[in-house]
């Protein structure tokens, strides 16, 4: 079951999308598993159905789920998606590192930050 936080600055649809994406890519939700209907999940989370619909639409566009009209939304086979997501995140990380270095942040400071020395 996913949870949302009203203290989280991200929109609720992003929280829902990210929670499902993480569970799917980690293998917690296996291919073929049916997700709760839009109506069911919106009722459980006490949010507007359009919020859940948007999260599901983005997950479908990313290839994490597939929707079958009249049947529901199902976890897709994402065997190669985890590696693609990892590459995408490392590219973003490299861009951030480059930007931080251009602002004078030293490799030692970056290493300490990445290593959990600061928070």
Order of alpha helices (4+ residues) and beta strands (2+ residues): alpha-alpha-alpha-beta-beta-alpha-alpha
